[in-house]
Amino acid sequence: MHTLSPDQREFAERAESVAAGFAEDAYTWQGDLPWRNMRALADADLLCPSVSDAYGGGGRGDLASLLLTEAVGRVCPDTAWFVYTQGMVGPRAIDLFGSETVKERYLPGVTAGEEHVAIAISEPDAGSDVGSMSTRVTEEDGELRCSGEKTWVGGVPFSDVAVTWVRFPEGLGSIVLDLTDPGVEVETEHTNMAGYSQTHFTIDDVVVPESHVLTRGKQAFKEQLVSLNHERLGSAILATAWATAGLELALDHAADREQFGQPIGEFQGVEWKLAEMYRQVETAAATVYGAVADPEGTGDAPHRLQTSVAKLHCSATAERVISEALQLFGARGYQQGHPLEYLYRLTRGRRIAAGTDEIQRNTIAKVLKEDGVPAVSDR
């Protein structure tokens, strides 16, 4: 991990201090957005640290976003999910590619903890294969009009807009879509295994202001694909934070639970299990923090090889660690309503969202075939 500067360390300690106040209500949100926690982070000047300070963010870069997401995720997994999505996904795309109009309209509300921006990529026939997307923006009588459908979109009940990937006549691109437009119709609200809502909606001839176009043209969309590396980093640290939360629950339980006349944490088999869980958590953290390209907030995008490795490794690590923690709790941890039962369901989604395991492996293999194994000097 990067050695933290005094300012970065102070930021991380403030994040830990504010996050400690979320413990009482942790594991109770069940897919609801913890607005008061988001506002508490905003009031402490912590929310959206990678968004430009001109719109209320911190202007700090990826490292600060990772520190914040990890600090919050170790206490309240739900709040961390929204911290990650609003700091490194939809609003980050608006900050990177948006016009002054959309930045001024949407980012201040997000950085204040008062508004939420969704992101819509998947379609019924286009998931990992974004090249198969059929949602289109056409030009008619001097206006841009969008039609199509999107599915598995998170956060729609809390959002007025969604960063939406579309197909322009010249190729793929993205827009900021107004979800309150009469042409946007919610077809289905799915509930995933963690209790989160995922929406399938249709778009029927919705007028898109020119100012709401984020990327258009081959080169512009390539830049947006590069921006996914920020999202992968965020997903990786989110999984790592949840794994750490599971480990901490297991440590406490091993100290309190007695069997055969002693705490179970005194048995060597349990000690080795705890040690192995920590090894995996520490390795995951080192992998994701090592992929940061702009610890000083320079704006440099992380490389797709390192971020794909981090996303793949941390997602799998979290599932394994939380499964082992649940095993230590036995039947109690397996019951609905137990924090580990919820963490297990929540964490499973990390191997799908922000690019599946299989897509990460494809990316890793492609880069290795193109560029070879990175040199020592490039690590």
N, C-alpha and C positions, 0 to 999 in steps of 0.2 A: 504494500500500500504506500501511496505517496506520504512523505513526511508532512504533517500539517503545519502550516504557518500559524503564528499566534492568532491571526484573525480567523483562520479556518477552524482552529481548535475552539475559539470562543463561540463561533457559530454553532459547532457541533454540541458544545455544552449547553448553549441556550436551547437548542432543539431537544436535547434530552430532558432539560428541566421542564419545558412546556409539555412535552409528550407524557411526562410522568403524571400529569393531571388528567390524562385520558384513561387511566387504568380502571377507574371505578365502573365506567360504562363499556369497557372493552368486551368484545364478544357478544354484545347485545344488539348490534345494529341490524344484522340479518338483511343486508343489501340496501338499507336506507343510507342516505348520504349524511354523515355526521357534520351538519352545518356548523354547529357551535364549536366543534374542534377546528374546523377549517378557519373560522373567524378568529379563534384564539391564536392560531399560527400566523394569520395575517396581521393581527394586532401586535404580534411580537416581531414583525418584519421578517418572517421566516418563509412564508408561503411563496411558491413559484420562484425559487432563488435563481433559476436559469433564464427566466424571462427578463427582458430589458427593463432597467430601472425607470425608464421614461414612462412605463405603463404600470408601475407599482411593483414590479418584480425586483429581484436582487441583483440581476446583471452579473452573476457570479460564475456561471458555467456548470458543467456536469457534476463536478466533484461535490459541490454544495448540495445539489439535488440528491445525490446518492447518500450523503451524510444525513440529510433530513429524512429521506424515505426510510433509511435503516433505523434511525432513532425512533421514529413514530411506529414503524412496523413491528418493532420488538415489544411494543406496549399494546397498540390497537391495530390489528391487521386491516380492518375496514378503512380507517382513516388513512392509513398508508396507501391503500389502493387508490384513493382519490387524490392524495398528494402526488403520487406518481403520474396518474393520468393527466392531471391539470398542470403539472410542472414539466413533463417531458413528452407529452403526446399531442393532443389537439391544439391547446393554446401555444405550445412550442412551435407548431407548424405555422400558426397565424403570425407569431412573432418573427419567424425566419422568412416567410414568403409573402405575408399579407400587405395590402395597401395601407396607407395611413388611416383610411376610413375604417377598415375593419379592426385594425389594431386599437384605435381610439374607442371604438364602439364596444368591443368585447373583452379586451385584456384587463382593463381596470376592475371590472366586476369580478373576474376570475381571481386576480391577485388580492382582492379584498375579501375573498372567501364568500362571495355573494352570488356568483353565477358559475355555471358548469358548461363546458364545451365537449360534445361527444365527437367521436371519430367513426366514420362509416366507410368500410372498405369492402367487406365480403358481400357476395350476392348468392342467390340460390345455386347458381351454376359456376361461380367463380370464388374460390376461397384462396388457397395458396397460389393458384394460377391467376394472378391479377391481370395477365394479358387477355384473359377471357371475359373481362368485365364488359357488360353491355349497357350500363347506365350512361346515357349520352347527353352532351351539351351541343346543341345545334344553333346556328345563326339564322334568324328569320326576321326580316324587315328591320334590321339593325339591332335586334335584341338577341340575347343569349337565353335559350330555353333548355331546361333539363327534364328528362324523363327516364324512368327506370325503376329499380328496386334495390334495397339493401337489407341485409339480415345480420343477425347476431351482433347488433349494435348495442353497446352498453351505455347506460347513463341517459337514455332518451327521456325518461320521465322527469329528469332534473334539468333538461337542456332546452334552450331556445334555438340553438344552431348546432350543426355538425360539420366538421371538416370532412368533406366527401370526395372520394376518388371517383373520377368520371373519365369518359372517353370524348375527346374533342375530335373534330374532323381530321386533324393532323396527328392525333395520337393521345396517349393518356395524359391526364392532368388532375387538378384538384380545385375544389371550390369551397366556399363557406355557404352551406345550405341553410336557409331559414326553415326550421322545423314547424313553425307556426303558420306557414303559408297554407292556404286552403288546398293546394295541390299536393300536399304531403299527407298521406293517409296511413295511419298505423293499422297494419293488418293483423299482427299477432304479437303478444307479449309472452315470450318464453321465460321460464324460470330455470336457471341452470342448477347444478347440484349443490352449489354454495349458497343458493337462495337469491342470487342476483338476477335482475331483469335484463333480458336481451331482446331487442325489438326487431321485427321485420316490418319495414314500411315501404310504400310505393311513392313514386314521384311522378306527377302527371302534369307535364307542360308548365313547370314552374319557371318564372322569369328570374334570371340570375343577373344582378347588377354587375357591370364590368369590374367594379371595385371589389367584388366578392370572389374574383378569380385569384387563386393562390399560385398555381403553376400551370403553364400551358406551353406545349412544345417539347421536343425530345430532350433538349439539354436541361430545361427547367424541371422536367419530371425526374431526370437523373439526380438532380440536386435533392428532390424530395425523397428519393430512394435512399440517398446518403443519410438523410435526416432520420431514417428508421434506426440507424445505429444508436442514436440517443435513446430511442424507445427500448431497444434491446438491453441497453445498460440499465435503464430503469426497471425493466422486468426482472433482470438478473438480481439486482439488489433487493427488490421486493421479495423475491423468493428466498434470498439469503436471510433477510430480516425475519421472515416467518419461520424459517428453520431455526434461527437463534431463539425465537420465542418458544418453540417447541422444546429445545434443549434446556432452556431455563425452567420450564414447567417440569421437565423430567428430573432435573437436579433437585428441585424443591421436594418433589414427591419421593425421590430416593432417600432424602434425609429424614422425611417425616414418616414414611410407611415402614412399619415393623412386621417382620415375619421371622419365625424361628428364633425369637428372642433378640433380634437386633435390626437396625434400619437396613433396608434392602441395599442401600448404597454401600454398605460395608462388605457385601459379597463381591469377590473378585470378578465374577461374570458380569455383574452390573457395572462395576468400575470400568471394565474394559469396554463395555457398551457405551458408557458416557464419554470415555476418552475418544472412541472412534467417532461418535457423533460430533464432538468438538473438532476433531481433525478435519472432518468433512466441511463443517461450517467455516472454519478458518481458511481452508483451501478455496472455498467458494468466494469468500470475501476478498482474498488476495487476487483471485482471477478477475473479479469485476472491477475492483479499484485499479488493478494494473492495466485495465483497458482504457482508462480515462486519458484523453488526449489534451485536455485543457484544464489542468488543476488550478490554474490562475485565472480562468475565465477568458482565455484568449479567443474563444469562438471556434477553435479547431475541432472538426468532427472526428469522432473515434473511428477506427478502421473496422471494416466489416468482418475481417477475420477474427480479430480479438473480441468484438462484440457478439459474434455468433458463437464463439467458444464459450464466452461468459454466460450467455443466455441458455445455451444447451446444458452446460455443466451445473449452473446454479439451480435450474428448474428440477433436474434429476436429483440433485443433492437434497433439495428441500423435501421432495417426496420421500426419500429414503430416511432422512433424519426424523421427520415428523412421524413416519410409520414406526420407527424404533421407539420414539418417545411414547407413542400410544401403546406400544407393546409393554412398556414398563408399567403403565397404569392398568393394564389388563382390561377386564370387563368394564370398569368404571370409565376409562378413556374411550371406550367403544360406544357409549350411550349418547343418544342425541342430546344436545345442549352442553356437552362437555367441550371446553376450549380445544382440546386436541382433535376431537371428532370434527369440529368445524374447520380447524386449520388443515386437516387432511383433505377435506372436500374442497376447500378454497385453493390449496396449493396445487391440486391436480390440474387446475386450469392453466397454470403457468407453462405446462408443456404443450399447450395448444395456442394460447393467445400470444400476440406479438411475433408470430412465426413458429410453426410446429418444430418438434425435434428433427423431423425428417428434412424440413427446409433448411434448418441450421446446418445439418450435416452436408446437404447439397452445396450450400454456400461455402463451407469450409473446404470441401473437396475441390470446388471450382477455383478458389483462390490459390490453393496449393498447386494445382495443375498449371495455373497461369504464372504464378510468381515463385513457386518453390517454397521450401521451409524458410521462414524469416532468419536472417543472419543474426548473430549475437548482438551486433551493434544496433539492430532494429528492435530489440526487445524493450 
